[in-house]
Amino acid sequence: MGRCAAAFYSQVAVLLSIASLTGCQAIQPVLGDRLSLHAANVDLTGLGPDFTVTDLNVRAAIPHGWRAMDVDFTPLYIHEQWRSPHHNTGVGVAFIHLPLPMSAKALVWFARQEYSRQVVTEHASDAKLQGEWTDALGREWFEGENAKYHIRGYVVTDGLSAWAVYSGYRLRTPPTKKEYTLALRSMESIIPLPMSQEVAQR
């Protein structure tokens, strides 16, 4: 999945480009404590010990043997992805810097609008959004695919910070059930750290 971050990940990256176009939205509640309790119940079999990824302001447990790709730094976001040994599955995080507070639901909505526009412009009739939902923790989820990739992830916000956490794989060489389960459990282990928590841990 070597080009997933640059290719299908662009569907998540529209969250970054539209942030400056929005007004003030309702702020999502701080999710740190609830997500920490949730992550504590994740089965870590096959995952490494959780660690703090300072650039992304998250704690994460990545599958053993998965390689960190180059970090993308832009004025709006920082993005990193970890890729499986078979190169067809990945787990990633985008840490987004918002000019104004906005809700995760608003980010996902604008991303959907922008993605729909790109589908029409690029005649990408194969691209489809398969679902959106809000879970009990308040995370805004999305799932979709095009001819090459399948992606599933969620967005959370805290003040002027937002995180898009996702996993994805190549449709041409889909992962084994074990590898895909690893990716999903790794994604569930990722805990975005509100700035207040991140500062307190220094």
Secondary structure by P-SEA (a helix, b strand, c coil): ccccccccccccccccccccccccccccccaaaaaaaaaaaccccccccccccccccccccccccccccbbbbcccbbbbbbbccccccccccccccccccccaaaaaaaaaaaaaaaaaaacccccccccccccccbbbbbbcccccccccccccccccbbbbbbccccccccccaaaaaaaaaaaaabbbbcaaaaaaac
